[in-house]
Amino acid sequence: MHNMQILKTRKISTSVSKVECYVCGKGLQDGHSIIAKTLPNGIVLFCDLHYSLQ
C-alpha cells in the first residue's frame, strides 16, 4: 500500500516587459547596463548614460 498525497496547485501569474531605458529606449541588446530607480509614480529604468543625469 502506498502513502499518497494529492497536492493542490495554484496558478501563478507573471508578467514580462522589455528592459530598456525610459529616455532613449536602448537596452542590454545595445550594450548598455540598465538601472532601476523608484520614483513617486513607479519604477523607471535608465541606461548607464541617462542614470548619471538623474
Secondary structure, 3 states (H helix, E strand, C coil): CCCCCCCCCCCCCCCCCCCECCCCCCEHHHCCCEEEEEECCEEEEEEHHHHCCC
